[in-house]
Amino acid sequence: MAVEKGGENHSFVHLVGSIAMNNCDEVFSRVSDELGEYLCRIPDGETGERSRWIFFQRQMLLDHPATEIDPTVPALELKQWD
């Protein structure tokens, strides 16, 4: 995306999702050093237990007291298409 800033075009970077670093402090430091002038915001990088986001969500739902598995619904079959 390009935006006019101070009379000249200025490009921006939009980061989405996980960033393969150890913690959010490392993400903020490295990303701001490398891309700071091109960013409006920095995501925390989904580090730590959220680094495998789908598995994190699954475990969070399994552990929630208001969630239960319906035994009448078969588990999803996983397929690798490549």
Buried (B, 14 or more C-beta within 10 A) or exposed (E): EEEEEEEEEEEBBEBEEBBEBEEBEEBBEBBEEEEEEEBEEBBBBBBEEBBEEEEBEEEEEEEEEEEEEEEEEEEEEEEEEE
